[in-house]
């Protein structure tokens, strides 16, 4: 029987909400996990701290 997927926490209200649009994923056999990276699109920051 293959290993089961365990969800420890959900950080958003939709799949991959915390990373935006998923664009890359890799399986890490050493740590038995999958790492996903995403694209949030254009993020605006004025640099003023407000």
PLY file of the C-alpha trace (Angstrom):
ply
format ascii 1.0
element vertex 50
property float x
property float y
property float z
element edge 49
property int vertex1
property int vertex2
end_header
0.00 0.00 0.00
1.41 3.45 -0.92
1.99 6.10 1.71
-1.04 8.23 2.55
-1.17 11.99 2.08
-1.61 13.90 5.33
-2.87 17.49 5.31
-1.60 19.23 8.44
-3.10 22.67 7.84
-4.91 24.72 5.22
-3.71 28.30 4.82
-6.28 29.64 2.36
-9.86 29.39 1.20
-8.98 27.68 -2.09
-6.32 25.25 -3.33
-2.85 26.88 -3.33
-4.25 30.24 -2.13
-1.09 30.98 -0.16
1.24 30.55 -3.18
-0.97 31.82 -6.01
-1.01 29.93 -9.30
1.05 26.72 -8.93
3.92 26.80 -11.43
6.41 24.24 -10.11
6.42 21.15 -7.89
9.03 18.60 -6.88
8.85 15.45 -4.76
11.42 15.19 -1.97
11.87 11.48 -1.22
14.34 12.19 1.58
11.72 14.13 3.58
8.65 12.34 2.13
6.97 15.52 0.96
6.09 17.55 -2.13
7.27 21.13 -2.44
5.18 23.51 -4.56
6.04 27.00 -5.79
3.61 29.52 -7.19
3.22 32.82 -8.95
1.26 35.54 -7.15
1.30 37.78 -10.20
2.03 41.47 -9.80
2.40 42.38 -6.13
2.41 46.12 -5.41
4.50 47.48 -2.54
4.98 51.21 -2.16
7.99 50.87 0.11
6.55 53.21 2.75
5.41 50.57 5.23
1.76 51.68 4.91
0 1
1 2
2 3
3 4
4 5
5 6
6 7
7 8
8 9
9 10
10 11
11 12
12 13
13 14
14 15
15 16
16 17
17 18
18 19
19 20
20 21
21 22
22 23
23 24
24 25
25 26
26 27
27 28
28 29
29 30
30 31
31 32
32 33
33 34
34 35
35 36
36 37
37 38
38 39
39 40
40 41
41 42
42 43
43 44
44 45
45 46
46 47
47 48
48 49
